[in-house]
Amino acid sequence: MTSLELAKEAVQILDKKKGMDLKLIGIRDISVLADYFVIATGTSSTHVKALADEVEFQLKERHSIATEHTEGYRSNSWILLDYGNVIVHVFTEESRAFYDLDRLWQDGETVDITEILKANEE
């Protein structure tokens, strides 16, 4: 599975679980941290945890892919799931506005996820 396929699958999982303001940003050309960032917002700290749990569960269940590292699980305001070449960030609205990764990584390539979101609507 390529890093783009993994990132898109994470987007799909987050969308099905009602994650909001989903973004997929390619950062391969501007950083050595990863190839892609997936960013999502949950409606509450409980929702943030549920979103992160679902990504972890589904990727492990479907593809035997586990996170290399997880951060922020106890805070439930920003949970980071590190899959090596893909990093998934799940925020509460307040934390997303505060850390503003969308602005910090604006030089990255915004990947069009419209088709993924449309497919989940059907």
URFENKA-V447230 format. One record per residue. N is the residue number from 1. RES is the residue in one letter. PHI is phi in whole degrees, 0 to 359 (999 if undefined). OMEGA is omega in whole degrees, 0 to 359 (999 if undefined). Layout:
N & RES & PHI & OMEGA
N & RES & PHI & OMEGA
//
This chain:
1 & M & 999 & 179
2 & T & 284 & 179
3 & S & 296 & 178
4 & L & 293 & 177
5 & E & 298 & 178
6 & L & 297 & 180
7 & A & 298 & 180
8 & K & 295 & 177
9 & E & 294 & 176
10 & A & 298 & 177
11 & V & 300 & 181
12 & Q & 299 & 180
13 & I & 297 & 180
14 & L & 297 & 180
15 & D & 294 & 179
16 & K & 297 & 181
17 & K & 266 & 176
18 & K & 70 & 171
19 & G & 295 & 185
20 & M & 251 & 174
21 & D & 48 & 183
22 & L & 287 & 177
23 & K & 222 & 175
24 & L & 235 & 185
25 & I & 240 & 174
26 & G & 278 & 182
27 & I & 239 & 183
28 & R & 306 & 184
29 & D & 279 & 183
30 & I & 237 & 182
31 & S & 204 & 175
32 & V & 264 & 182
33 & L & 298 & 185
34 & A & 192 & 173
35 & D & 271 & 185
36 & Y & 219 & 167
37 & F & 250 & 169
38 & V & 251 & 182
39 & I & 236 & 180
40 & A & 218 & 177
41 & T & 239 & 174
42 & G & 255 & 184
43 & T & 280 & 181
44 & S & 201 & 178
45 & S & 297 & 177
46 & T & 294 & 179
47 & H & 293 & 177
48 & V & 303 & 180
49 & K & 296 & 180
50 & A & 296 & 178
51 & L & 297 & 180
52 & A & 297 & 178
53 & D & 300 & 182
54 & E & 293 & 177
55 & V & 299 & 179
56 & E & 301 & 182
57 & F & 297 & 185
58 & Q & 295 & 180
59 & L & 293 & 177
60 & K & 288 & 181
61 & E & 294 & 185
62 & R & 282 & 190
63 & H & 230 & 184
64 & S & 56 & 179
65 & I & 257 & 179
66 & A & 248 & 177
67 & T & 292 & 173
68 & E & 278 & 182
69 & H & 199 & 177
70 & T & 230 & 179
71 & E & 231 & 170
72 & G & 79 & 186
73 & Y & 297 & 181
74 & R & 283 & 183
75 & S & 284 & 182
76 & N & 60 & 175
77 & S & 251 & 174
78 & W & 206 & 177
79 & I & 248 & 180
80 & L & 249 & 176
81 & L & 247 & 184
82 & D & 260 & 177
83 & Y & 253 & 180
84 & G & 86 & 181
85 & N & 276 & 178
86 & V & 229 & 176
87 & I & 241 & 181
88 & V & 257 & 178
89 & H & 247 & 177
90 & V & 237 & 187
91 & F & 240 & 159
92 & T & 281 & 180
93 & E & 302 & 182
94 & E & 296 & 180
95 & S & 292 & 179
96 & R & 296 & 178
97 & A & 294 & 182
98 & F & 293 & 184
99 & Y & 280 & 172
100 & D & 48 & 178
101 & L & 299 & 179
102 & D & 303 & 179
103 & R & 284 & 182
104 & L & 300 & 183
105 & W & 251 & 182
106 & Q & 296 & 178
107 & D & 281 & 177
108 & G & 286 & 180
109 & E & 272 & 176
110 & T & 284 & 181
111 & V & 272 & 180
112 & D & 288 & 180
113 & I & 247 & 182
114 & T & 305 & 182
115 & E & 295 & 179
116 & I & 296 & 182
117 & L & 293 & 177
118 & K & 295 & 181
119 & A & 298 & 180
120 & N & 287 & 179
121 & E & 286 & 184
122 & E & 284 & 999
//
